[in-house]
Amino acid sequence: MDPDKRPDGERPPLPWSPVPSVALADALRQQGTPPWLGELRAIVGAAHVLTAAPDLWVYCRDRSPYAVFNVRNARVPTMLPSAVACPGSAGELTEVIRLTRRLHIPVIPFGAGSGVLGGTLPLQRELVIDLKRLNRIVDIDETDCTVTVEAGMNGAQFEAALNARGLTAGHLPQSLHMSTVGGWAACRGAGQTSTRYGKIEDMVLGLEVVLPDGRLLRVRPVARRSTGPSIKDLFVGSEGAFGVITQVTLRAWRLPEARHGVVLGFPTLQDGFDALRKIMQAELRPAVVRLYDAGESAHRSHGRAPFDTCPFLAVLEFCGSRRLAALERELALEICEAHGAVETDDAIYREWQSHRFQSFSVPWQARDYYVDTIEVTAPWSVLPALHAAATAAIASLGGGIDFGVHWSHVYSEGACQYMTIRLPPMPEDRALPLLRRAWDLLQGTSLAHGCSISHHHGVGMFRNPWLAAELEIGLELLQALKDHVDPESLFVAGKLGLLRRDAEGCDA
Ligand SMILES: Cc1cc2nc3c(=O)[nH]c(=O)nc-3n(C[C@H](O)[C@H](O)[C@H](O)COP(=O)(O)OP(=O)(O)OC[C@H]3O[C@@H](n4cnc5c(N)ncnc54)[C@H](O)[C@@H]3O)c2cc1C
């Protein structure tokens, strides 16, 4: 592998997208009719092959701010896909993939398009494979507490079906209603109750994947195995680059008997960090843990008491059996009080809970702000310095950027630092370079502090420039795997920090 061809932190910043955005009318003019539509229709049925302009417009974007910004300006962020196929079964999907292999058609698996890193944006007129018709619960085993589900099932419908049986998957991303179970696994996501129930990789017990050559890879669901490196984990977080996840078996949990929300104000941010760290190191497991910096606290506490003297807002939730949840709450509060925290009524918790599946960015976007988020993982010992460095870095950019930080997804060793960048209304030719500069600074600061460049949003295409610095030699191993399973780079090419190869295996 030629290291000069691998984007890394030393090179000049890459453009946000290797393909420039284009006006919708121009994109439609460039569109042709793929010669293989007939074969595709024969597999999935004519009604399940979409080629009309409004459909292609829907599938040319994800929820990345770059895509949202372009769509807002009636532009196609990269290009339109060649077509959209919606297979209705794993068998049909396999046939579609065999067709793409035979005819060298590039593809993008598509869950619900809620990704925020450009993973589903076409870069070579891919055929988009929409998985939402694979939406059945295959089995719920109430003895083993497991659930097997097809990958395209909507997250909220999946959780509701489990709730109806007295169960929960415990995976509740903010995007619950606009994402799929397969998308959660593909992006290695984390939900709002991750501190108690774990992240998606802790939940997935087994899966089925159609590989780019059309073979079905099956990882049988068992609690654990010791048979070499975990094959399952090669696919959790693979973002479609190694094949299409068709089915997932997850752990399920009994719905909690009791749930307590707690709202606290801390006198200093350091007190907040120390209290959360000690809660985790005392082996308590709140379901929800959220601590906000000064600006984010002010946005949410609206000057209510006690935030005038204890301005750093924290929201916790304890759940489980009635006695255990009450005890965990009591022990956690003792730790918080020792750090000067003052508890207030649970109005802010209830407000958070009632809006938990809506983006906090919407009111800003309605005022034409351009909102982006960057989530990284840091050790407790580094968080204060990382927060200070990130805040200073954004301040150095000027431009009236509103920058806010909160910490959630908490561990004994550290936490996810979730940073929100809100650019005031400005022309695209100023906004995009400024945002790109903010990404350079924040990802560079994370790496310089020994942190990860992502906690749960994944890589897509917008994190390509930093992946070599994050994974080091590990990226060569991923590339070797990619070259083996998909030698022609037909699957989600140009994403996940991986090189694109042409048919002869040369870099393209
Ligand atoms: C407002 C908002 C809030 C969000 N909150 C959270 C959050 O709390 N936690 C979190 O983790 N994420 C969050 N996200 C990000 C996003 O919702 C997740 O990454 C989600 O898991 C993506 O699922 P999807 O089904 O929409 O996937 P898509 O966006 O359709 O796809 C994302 C990537 O995965 C690939 N892919 C999708 N399905 C499959 C499959 N079955 N097999 C192989 N590859 C596949 C695609 O090719 C693409 O590369 C949020 C996004 C938004 C817009």
The ligand as an SDF file (V2000), in Angstrom:
LIG
                    3D

 53 58  0  0  0  0  0  0  0  0999 V2000
  -30.8360   13.5290   15.0070 C   0  0  0  0  0  0  0  0  0  0  0  0
  -29.9110   12.3480   15.0250 C   0  0  0  0  0  0  0  0  0  0  0  0
  -29.6030   11.7480   16.2290 C   0  0  0  0  0  0  0  0  0  0  0  0
  -28.7310   10.6540   16.2690 C   0  0  0  0  0  0  0  0  0  0  0  0
  -28.4930   10.0470   17.4680 N   0  0  0  0  0  0  0  0  0  0  0  0
  -27.6880    8.9620   17.5330 C   0  0  0  0  0  0  0  0  0  0  0  0
  -27.4560    8.3070   18.7840 C   0  0  0  0  0  0  0  0  0  0  0  0
  -27.9960    8.6810   19.8260 O   0  0  0  0  0  0  0  0  0  0  0  0
  -26.6160    7.2340   18.7810 N   0  0  0  0  0  0  0  0  0  0  0  0
  -26.0390    6.7660   17.6440 C   0  0  0  0  0  0  0  0  0  0  0  0
  -25.3070    5.7730   17.7080 O   0  0  0  0  0  0  0  0  0  0  0  0
  -26.2260    7.3790   16.4520 N   0  0  0  0  0  0  0  0  0  0  0  0
  -27.0480    8.4460   16.3610 C   0  0  0  0  0  0  0  0  0  0  0  0
  -27.2680    9.0650   15.1500 N   0  0  0  0  0  0  0  0  0  0  0  0
  -26.5950    8.5560   13.9370 C   0  0  0  0  0  0  0  0  0  0  0  0
  -27.4140    7.4720   13.1710 C   0  0  0  0  0  0  0  0  0  0  0  0
  -28.7830    7.5250   13.4920 O   0  0  0  0  0  0  0  0  0  0  0  0
  -26.8650    6.1070   13.4910 C   0  0  0  0  0  0  0  0  0  0  0  0
  -25.5760    5.9880   12.9800 O   0  0  0  0  0  0  0  0  0  0  0  0
  -27.7180    4.9290   12.9710 C   0  0  0  0  0  0  0  0  0  0  0  0
  -27.2160    3.7490   13.5410 O   0  0  0  0  0  0  0  0  0  0  0  0
  -27.7380    4.7930   11.4590 C   0  0  0  0  0  0  0  0  0  0  0  0
  -28.7530    3.8570   11.1350 O   0  0  0  0  0  0  0  0  0  0  0  0
  -29.4820    3.8780    9.7210 P   0  0  0  0  0  0  0  0  0  0  0  0
  -30.3420    2.6610    9.6940 O   0  0  0  0  0  0  0  0  0  0  0  0
  -30.1630    5.1690    9.5010 O   0  0  0  0  0  0  0  0  0  0  0  0
  -28.2480    3.7070    8.7500 O   0  0  0  0  0  0  0  0  0  0  0  0
  -27.9300    4.4870    7.3920 P   0  0  0  0  0  0  0  0  0  0  0  0
  -27.7660    5.9320    7.6560 O   0  0  0  0  0  0  0  0  0  0  0  0
  -28.8960    4.0940    6.3510 O   0  0  0  0  0  0  0  0  0  0  0  0
  -26.5040    3.8690    7.0230 O   0  0  0  0  0  0  0  0  0  0  0  0
  -25.3430    4.2310    7.7160 C   0  0  0  0  0  0  0  0  0  0  0  0
  -24.1780    3.3710    7.2190 C   0  0  0  0  0  0  0  0  0  0  0  0
  -24.4010    2.0080    7.5470 O   0  0  0  0  0  0  0  0  0  0  0  0
  -24.5220    1.2220    6.3660 C   0  0  0  0  0  0  0  0  0  0  0  0
  -25.6180    0.2740    6.5990 N   0  0  0  0  0  0  0  0  0  0  0  0
  -26.8820    0.5610    6.9980 C   0  0  0  0  0  0  0  0  0  0  0  0
  -27.5740   -0.5790    7.1630 N   0  0  0  0  0  0  0  0  0  0  0  0
  -26.7400   -1.5910    6.8640 C   0  0  0  0  0  0  0  0  0  0  0  0
  -26.8700   -3.0180    6.8400 C   0  0  0  0  0  0  0  0  0  0  0  0
  -28.0040   -3.6410    7.1740 N   0  0  0  0  0  0  0  0  0  0  0  0
  -25.7930   -3.7570    6.4820 N   0  0  0  0  0  0  0  0  0  0  0  0
  -24.6210   -3.1600    6.1540 C   0  0  0  0  0  0  0  0  0  0  0  0
  -24.4470   -1.8140    6.1540 N   0  0  0  0  0  0  0  0  0  0  0  0
  -25.4940   -1.0510    6.5130 C   0  0  0  0  0  0  0  0  0  0  0  0
  -24.7530    2.2010    5.2290 C   0  0  0  0  0  0  0  0  0  0  0  0
  -24.2460    1.7170    3.9990 O   0  0  0  0  0  0  0  0  0  0  0  0
  -24.0000    3.4270    5.7120 C   0  0  0  0  0  0  0  0  0  0  0  0
  -22.6410    3.3000    5.4100 O   0  0  0  0  0  0  0  0  0  0  0  0
  -28.1370   10.1710   15.0740 C   0  0  0  0  0  0  0  0  0  0  0  0
  -28.4620   10.7880   13.8580 C   0  0  0  0  0  0  0  0  0  0  0  0
  -29.3360   11.8480   13.8260 C   0  0  0  0  0  0  0  0  0  0  0  0
  -29.6630   12.4730   12.5080 C   0  0  0  0  0  0  0  0  0  0  0  0
  1  2  1  0
  2  3  1  0
  2 52  2  0
  3  4  2  0
  4  5  1  0
  4 50  1  0
  5  6  2  0
  6  7  1  0
  6 13  1  0
  7  8  2  0
  7  9  1  0
  9 10  1  0
 10 11  2  0
 10 12  1  0
 12 13  2  0
 13 14  1  0
 14 15  1  0
 14 50  1  0
 15 16  1  0
 16 17  1  0
 16 18  1  0
 18 19  1  0
 18 20  1  0
 20 21  1  0
 20 22  1  0
 22 23  1  0
 23 24  1  0
 24 25  2  0
 24 26  1  0
 24 27  1  0
 27 28  1  0
 28 29  2  0
 28 30  1  0
 28 31  1  0
 31 32  1  0
 32 33  1  0
 33 34  1  0
 33 48  1  0
 34 35  1  0
 35 36  1  0
 35 46  1  0
 36 37  1  0
 36 45  1  0
 37 38  2  0
 38 39  1  0
 39 40  1  0
 39 45  2  0
 40 41  1  0
 40 42  2  0
 42 43  1  0
 43 44  2  0
 44 45  1  0
 46 47  1  0
 46 48  1  0
 48 49  1  0
 50 51  2  0
 51 52  1  0
 52 53  1  0
M  END
$$$$
